[in-house]
């Protein structure tokens, strides 16, 4: 088949140029979107009177046969197929003859590929949302199991204050909830139709773009034909979203990797998500989590790749933009796989709750001791200093805070009374932090209710769409 653009050229492309120019090896993933967009475009051409109803029907039937070949894995690509658009049009011509040439009337590969990518992304966003929701559901389910499990909370990777395991799990739930909000927000900007913009100047045959948008499920029509074919913000946004989501998964993975060590011993991964050593028989490696952490680099790199491609482009379409697809596809695949992997890890891992509690030394209650003094009228800054002196005294004597006598406490400050020992309780410390967003079981129950409400709302929205 001759090139779609070859009429004014005499010589053949240099083989290296042809190889670099050819994108069908990776953009073939757009076949479903390309056929769907072309079927809608044929209907719009007929509605505008550019082709007859019979020609539109022939185009529809031919495209349906091409779709069936792809579905069955029988579509044969040729060396001459420059991209997925060329391949589909070439096969359509083989099936229905010269009428296939009318399908491209008023349409450019510039608005065609932009439409294909947006259609592809809208499907990918739905898949990513489902995977993200599954991970959040796993975190929520495990949190409901551990409302009263006490563990150390950390700052600077140093034991800080006691928290509940449910509170820790929900911290990641809310982190991923922000990812969900961003994903739904970028979906709105993705669902904007470029088709009907031509190469850059618009459509000369009175195509009804609102009709096209309705056929293809877009929410809006691009307002400017030049911007429509130049715009790859939606792709960059998806890559940014993927980088953020992957970063959040990497943080989750890092916590769990540390917790899997013998030094912590808080977590044991299922055999399904662990590997061993080729040399050391005793090893049990959290490779699932390390892979999630390691994949962050490529996802971050994909974002920088596209931003770098786009940063110096003049209006409107430039061949540089062919480089948008591989990083986009890779991020979609990588983030989706990692979301599913993380959900499996969370659902199947076991917690050593006794080890978590043992790790909660009384030094974690120092702030509660300061709060005890505050309730007796001591300014917090003064209370902080007094308790710091008590901690130092306990360290010098090699005892816990409870191991200091009341006489030793009163030597530090007469504000200490025998009831200070009541403040040195893990349960009391956790229960005291019952303000909204706190770690107290009562506050965590409210978090759980809100989290369940969010997920139930999504499920209801999906049911309504069906």
Buried (B, 14 or more C-beta within 10 A) or exposed (E): BEEBEEEEEEEEBEEEEEEEBBBBEBBBBBBBBBBBBBBBBBBBBBBBEBBEEEBBBBBBEBBEEBBEBBEEEEBEBEEBBBBBBBBBBBBBBEBBEEBBEBBBBBBBBBBBBBBBBBBBBBEBBBEBBBBBBBBBBBBBEBBBEBBEBBBBBBEEEEBBBBBBBBBBBBBBBBBBBEBBEBBEEBBEBBBBBBBBBBBBEBBEBEBBBBBBBEBBEBEEBBEEBBBBBBBBEBBBBBBBBBBBBBBBBBBBBBBBBBBBEEEBBBBBBEEEBBBEEEEEEEEBBBBBBBBBBEBBEBBBBBBEBBBEBBEEBEEBBBEEBBBBBBBBBBBBEBBBBBBBBBBBBBBBBEBBBEBBBEBBEBBBBBBBBBBBBBEEEBEEEBBBBBBEEBBEBBEEEEBBBEEBEEEBBBBBBEBBEEEBBEBBBBEEBBBBBBEEEBBBBEBBEBBBEEBEEBBEEBEEEEEEEE
